[in-house]
């Protein structure tokens, strides 16, 4: 008799999608939403502070771009150690013990910068908070997957809903940071912003410690806590994603597609964005703050559109629309200066158009990540492990992308080239290649139904036939 993988067995025994624990999922989202808001606003308060502090300390825009790129890559390198540990450990002991740790670490690091305000404290803050933020997202995404019970469409909708909280924080954070700088003055502005961010991180830590309920029941945990260190040494390696990729060619291609989507994220291009608008487009901090708040509006609108997008286009179509619009937004974003030279249209108008195109692309990863979480669980992998492996895979791109984009920008702004749009062309190209990877997969390979968003049934049914043979 042919054996059935543990994940497929769980899928066979799982209740139908109509029996989703909707109330528990709603309660958990009601806790995670404010937590994500606090996590994001504590970072978006500092949208201008890191580039400003680096440029003041190093004396030039090009040097600041390179230094910030190395900081981002260093933080991503630390992620490759922390992500698999947090994911696997949360599969063993549960999600609740790990969530408050990231905001607590962020509180301590940001207070260091508020006190010392130099490049050493800035580097330490960036390295630690980047790694801990990644652990935070690894665990809360696994918590949502626990309660979504294998329904990719429901998982994607929840991720979109939680993304609206991040969008609200993205709106409020830059404006609040700009107001704090005006009140505190140019000398103390950086210290005040970092102190405010530390206070918000502390509030997030206390909120999670008191309100978050465990989502992983004991029978679904992967091993005994007494064997935690043995399990971590076996599974929690920097190359944990290799175990997922090796399961099937479908998972491998989905991982590649998500990695290329990661290139365009704010953490990889954010510092270049700020320097581009300040030095190439001639914007002041107030205009930059308004644009970053506009990104928050796009994030809210994108999250609210997810349900309609999936219902209309299916998971595959939703990803295609998101990638396409996001690629066009990158071209407008980086080419606003060239458009102004040719047509006379001012850069703020072109950037507003870029925001409009960016809106449908704000949740571009959710569908693919939902498919990865579901297909991985059917191969018997724990959801925390898959989430950590996925974050580790993205971290690999986050090591390379900031360096590549930062050095591309430094090359582009040199006197010989004057082509600051080069990093944005690279981002658009990455999205096109990502979409090509998705298009190589058929609906049957992804076990999608006619609508492109139904639960996996063919894999389960075929396993049932083999088990009964």
Buried (B, 14 or more C-beta within 10 A) or exposed (E): EEEBBBBBBBBEEBEEBEEBBEEEBEBBBEBBBBBBBBBBBBBBBBBBBBBBBBBEBBEEBBBBBBBBBBBBBBBBBBBBBBBBBBBBBBBBBBBBEBBBBBBBBBBBBBBBBBEBBEBEBBBBBBBBBBBBBBBBBBBBBBBBBBBBBBBBBBBBBBBBBBBBBBBBBBBBBBBBBBEBBEEBEEEBBBBBBBBBBBBBBBBBBEBBBEBBEBBBEEEEBBBEEEEBEEBBEEBBBBEBBBBBBEBBEBBBBBBBBBBBBBBBBBBBBBBBBBBBBBBBBEBEBEBBBBBBBBBBBBBBBBBBBBBEBBEEBBBBBBBBBBBBBBBBBBBBBBBBBEBBEEEEEEBBEBBBBBBBBBBBBBBBBBBBBBBBBBBBBBBBBBBBBBBBBBBBBBBBBBBBBBBBBBBBBBBBBEEEEEBBBBBBBBBBBBBEBBBBBBEEBEBEEBBBBEBBBBBBEEBBEEBBEEBEE
